[in-house]
C-alpha cells in the first residue's frame, strides 16, 4: 500500500468540505498539501437536484470563496419570511429592509452550489481525489491515517470529517433524537405568488415551508410518518387540496405539483472528538429542517475552522475551534430541536403547541426580539 503525506485531509467534497478547503488555501495554507476526498464525481455532485436555503451570512462566505456570482445567477432572493401558526393567533414577518440588507437569504439548488464551488477552488491547486471513498480513519500520536477503498493509505496531521449524509444513514452520535416525522418535498405552483417571500407555517404535526424558487415554490412539509405515507399516496389533485387546507390561501390556489419524495427527520449531533479528527457540517450536526439552518451552520463551521487552522495544525487548534463554535452550534441545535419536539412529542392542539403561536405574536410586537431571531437565522451566534 502506498502512503502519501498531507497537512490536512478533508473527507467529503460537498459544499462544506469544498468551502473549508478553499478558505484554507486562501489563508495561505499550501493547497497541494490539502487533500479532498469524495465518493462522487464532480458531475454527479453537480446533478444533485435538492433545494437548499442559504442565509445572507452564507452568501458572504461564498463571496469570499469566489463562488457567489455563479450561484447568485440562478438563486431566488428571499426578501421576507412570513412565520405563522395554523389556526391560532400569532405571526411575524421578517423583512430585509428592517436590517438594511439586500436579502434575508436565497434559495438555490444543491448541485448548483457544488458546481460553483468546484469551479471556484479548481485554480487553487488542491489535491482532489474524486471519486474515492475513505473506509477507515486511524489516529496515531503524530498523524492520522486514512485508508481508501482501493487500499491506498493517506496520512495527514489532521483530518476534517465533512461527509454528512442524511439522518437514518449515519453513525449514531452522542445526541440523537428520532422525531418520528417525515419531510415531504416537492415543487409547487400557485396562482397568486408573492415575489421573494418565504413562508414557514407551523401546523399540528410540524412546520410547512414554502421557499420561492424560479416561478414556484420549493415545499418542505414535515408531518408524522402515517400522514406522510398518506400524502405520498395521493394523486396531484388530492395532494394540492390537502396542501391548500393546511396552508390556507395566502398564495391563492395551488395549481401544479411535481413528483413528491420524503425523508425521515431527526437530530444527530455531537460526535465523539478525536485529538486529530474534527467534524463539521452534517458530519457534526444533522438537524431538523425547521428554519433551514443545516447547511448555513456548516458553512459557519468551515469559516471558523479555516481561521483557526490557518495559524496552527495541532490538536490544540481543534480544541480552540470547538470552544469558538460551542455557542452558535448549541443555540441552533436547541432552537431547532425545541420546535421539532413541540410537534413531534405533543398531542395535536396541545397547550404547548398553542404557546408557540403566542410567542410568534410577541416576537412581532417586539422589534428587539425579531432582530435577534433574524440575526441568528442569517449570521448565527458570533
N, C-alpha and C positions, 0 to 999 in steps of 0.2 A: 504494500500500500504506500502510495506517495504522500508526503506531508508537505504542505505549503504554509508559510507563516504570514500572518497579517496582524495589524494592530487591532482591528475590530472585524467581527463577523456579524452581519445582520441577517437573521433568519426571518424572511418574509419581505416580499417586494411589492406589497400593496402601497396605498397612499402614505401610511405611517412609516413603513420601512424605507421607502424611497425618500421621504421627506427628511428623516434623520440622517440618511446617508448624504443627501445633497447639502444639508445645513452644516454637517461636519466638514465636508470638502470646502465649503465657502468660508469656514472658520479656520482654514489653513491646515487642517489635518491632511496628510498625504493621501490623495484619493486612491492611488493604486493599492494602498495598504488597507483599504476598506472593502471588504467582500460582501456582496448582497446575494443571498441565496433565495430562490423562489421556485415553487413547483410548476408555475405556469410560464408559458412563453409570453413575451410582450403582446403578441397578437391575441392570445387567449384573454389576458388581463384587460386589454382594451375593448374586448367584446362584451364585457360584463354589463348587463342592461339595468342593474339595480339603480334606484333613485336614492340620493343622499341629500341631506340638508347641511349646508356649510354656513357657519356663522361669519359675521364680519371679521371677527378675530382670526378665523381660519383663512380668510382671504388675505389678511396681512402676512401670514406665514407663507402662503403660496406665492404672494408677490415677491417676497424675499428670495424664493427659490426660482423666480423667473417663469413660473408655470401659470400665473393667473390670467394673463391676456388670452391664452389659448382656452382656458376653462371658461372665462367670462363671456366669450363669444357665443357659447351655447347655453350657458346657465340662465335661469329665470330669477329675476330680482324679487326678494321679499321686502316690501316697504312697511307692511303692517302685519301684526299677528293678533288675531281675534281669539280670545280664550273664553269659553263659556261652559256652563253645566246644564245638560239637557233636563228640562222640566223644572228647573229651580232658578230662583233669583241668583244673580251673580255673574258678572262678566268683566273682562278687562280688555283693553285694546292697547297694544304696544305699537308705537309709530316711530319710524326712523327720524322724523322731523323733531321729535322731542329730545333727541340725543345728537342732533346736528351731524348725522351720518348719511351717506348716500344709500345705505341699505341696512336692514337688520340681519339679512342673510341671503342665501342663494340656494336654488335647487338645481342640482346637477346630476349627471349620470356617473356612476362609479367608474365605468370604463373610460369615460372621457377624462376624469381626474387622473386615472392611472396612465393614460396615454400622454397627457400633457406633462406629467411629472417625469415619465420616461424620456421624453424629448428634452426636458429642461436639464436633466442630470447627465444625459449622454455625453456632452462635451467635457465633463469634469474629469474623466479618466478613472472612474470607479471600476473595481473588478466585479463583473456581473456574472453570476452562474445561474442561467435560466434556460431550460428547466433543470432543476436539481432539487433533491429532497434530503433534508437532514434527518437521519434516523436515530442518532444518539449524540448527546452532549455530555461530555465528561470533564469535570473541573479538576485541575491539578493545582499544586501550590503556586506555580508561576504562570500558568496559562490555562486555556480551555481548549479541549479537542472536540471537533465536530466531525462525526463520521457520516458521510453521504451514502445514499442508497447504492451507488456504484462502487463502494468500498474505499473511496478516497477519504483521507483524513486531513482536515484543515485545522490549523492551530492559530490562536489569537490571544492577545492579552485579555480581552473582554468579549462577551457575546451579548448581542441585543436580540431578545425574542420579540418579533413584531408580527408573527404569523398567528392571527387571532382565531379565525374560523367562526362558527356560529354556535350558539347555545345548544346543548344536546349532543354536540360532536366534540366537545372539548374535555380535556382532563380536568377533574374537579379541583377547584381552588379552595382556599380557606373559607371564603364567604360565598356560599352558593344558596340560591333560592329558586325553585321552580314555581313560577307564578300561576301555573295551570291556566295559561292563556295562549291563544294563537293570534299572530298578527296576519291579517288577511290583506294582501296588497294587490293593487290594480291601478289602471289609469282610467279616469272617468271624465266625461264632458258634461257641462251644464249650460243652460240657455241664458243665464244671467250672471256670467262670471264677474268677479270683482278684481280688477287688474292689480297684481302684485300684493294681494292679501292672502296670507295663510290662515288656516283655521285649526284650532285644537279644541275639540268638543269632548267633554267628559260625560260618559254615559254610565248606566248602572253596571256595565260589565268591563269598562275600560275606556281609554281615550280613543278618539277617532280624529285622525289628522288628515287634512286636505292641503296639499302643498301646490302652489301654482307652478305649472310646468308646460312649456310650449303653449298649445291652445286649450289645455285642460288642466287636470289636477292629478297629482300622484296621491293615491289613497293608502293610508295605513290604518286599519280598523282592528283594534285589539278587543277580543271577546273571549269568553270561556270556550273550551275545546268543543263542547257539544254544539254551541251556537256556530262556531267556525265551520264545523263539518256541514251543518245545515246550509250555511251561506254558500259554501263551495258547491253544493249540490243544486243550487237554484239556477234556472236559466237567466239570461240577461235581464229580461223584463222584471222578473220577480226579485232579482238582486237589487236592481235600481229602485224598486218600490220599497224594499227593506231599508236601503240606504236613505231614501227620502224621508221615511218615518223617523229614522234615528237622527238625522242631521237637521231636518227642517227645510225651510225654503229661502234661506239667506242667499242662495245662488240660483234661485228659480227652480226649474225642474232638471233633474239629471236625465241625460238623453242617450248616452252611449257608455259602454264599459268594455274594457279589454278582458282577456282571459285572466282569471284570478289564481293566485298562489297563496300559500300560508306557511308560516314557520313558527315553532314553539318559542315562547318568551321566558327568559329567566335572567337571574343575576349570577355572575360567576367572576369573583374578584379576589384580589389579594393573594397572588401566587406565592409559594414559598420562595424566599430570596436566597440566591447563592452569593458567594463572595465576588464572583467574576461574571455572573449572568444576571441581566436585568430585563424585565418585561415592560413593554409599553403598548399603548393602544388596546385593542381587544384581547391581546395576549395577557394584559394585566387586569383589565376590567371589561367584561361584556355586560351591557346594561339593557334595561327595558327601553324601547324606543320613544317613550314619552318625552317630549321636548327635543328630540333629535340630537342628543348630546354625545353619542358614542364616538364618532369619528372626530368631532371637534375636540373632545377631551384627549384623544390620541394624538392629534396634531400639537396640542399644547405640551403633551409629554415629549414629543420629538424635539420641539424647540428648546425646552429646558434641558433635556439630556444633551443636546448638541452644545449648548452653552457650557455645561459642566465638563464634558469630555474634551472640549477644545483646549482646556487647561491641564487636564490630568486624566490618565488612563488607569488609575489604581482602584482597588476595591473601595477605598475611602471616598472616591468620587461618586461611586454608585450609592453609597450611604447618604452623601450630600444631596444627590438627586432625589432620593426618597423623602428626605426631610422637606425639600423645596416643593415637592408635589403633593405632600400629605393633605394640606388644607383643601386645595382645589379638587383633588380626587375624592376626598372624604365627603365634602359638601355635595358634589354632583351625585355620588352614589346614594347618599342619604335622601336627597330630594327625589330622585327618580324611583328609588325603592319605596319610599313612603307613598307616593302617588300610585304606584303599581299595586301595593298591598291594600290600599283603601278599597280598590275594586276587586282584586283577586281574593281577598280574605273576608270581605264584609258582605252581609246579605244585601240583596238589591234594595235600594231605597233606605238604607240604614242611616241613623243619625250621623255616623262618621262620614258617609258619602255626602250627606246634605251639608255638613260643615264645610266641605270644600267649596261649595257654592258661596257660602257666606264669606269665606276667605277671599275668593275672587272679587266679590263686591268691595271688600275692604281695600284690596290692592288698587282697585280702580279709583277709589276715593282718596288714596294716599300717594301722591306723586313720588315720595321718597321710597316707598315700598316697591312701586312699579319700576323705578330706576334700578333698584337692587336686583329685581328679577331679570330685567333686561340685561344688566351688566353681567350677571352670572351666565346667561344664555349666550351672550356674544363673546365674552372675553374670559370667563372663568374667574376664580379667585386668584388675584395677583399678589 
